[in-house]
Amino acid sequence: MGRGRVELKRIENKINRQVTFAKRRNGLLKKAYELSVLCDAEVALIIFSNRGKLYEFCSSSRSATASHKKKIALI
């Protein structure tokens, strides 16, 4: 039996919101890594915090991912 659904609404308490962001960010980065390893997929993830701080994950070199993105944009 899994966990119940979380009600999606903005967390008003600034500290709780920041803690939740950090936990969920780490979980999302871990999932991106696992997807790249398990499925041999090229994964790129970009996260901006509410303060504008950048967090990123790339399963391969950035230049390879950037060139792949350019190819997709042309389609």
Secondary structure, 3 states (H helix, E strand, C coil): CCCCCCCCCCCCCHHHHHHHHHHHHHHHHHHHHHHHHHHCCCCEEEEECCCCCEEEEECCCHHHHHHHHHHHHHC
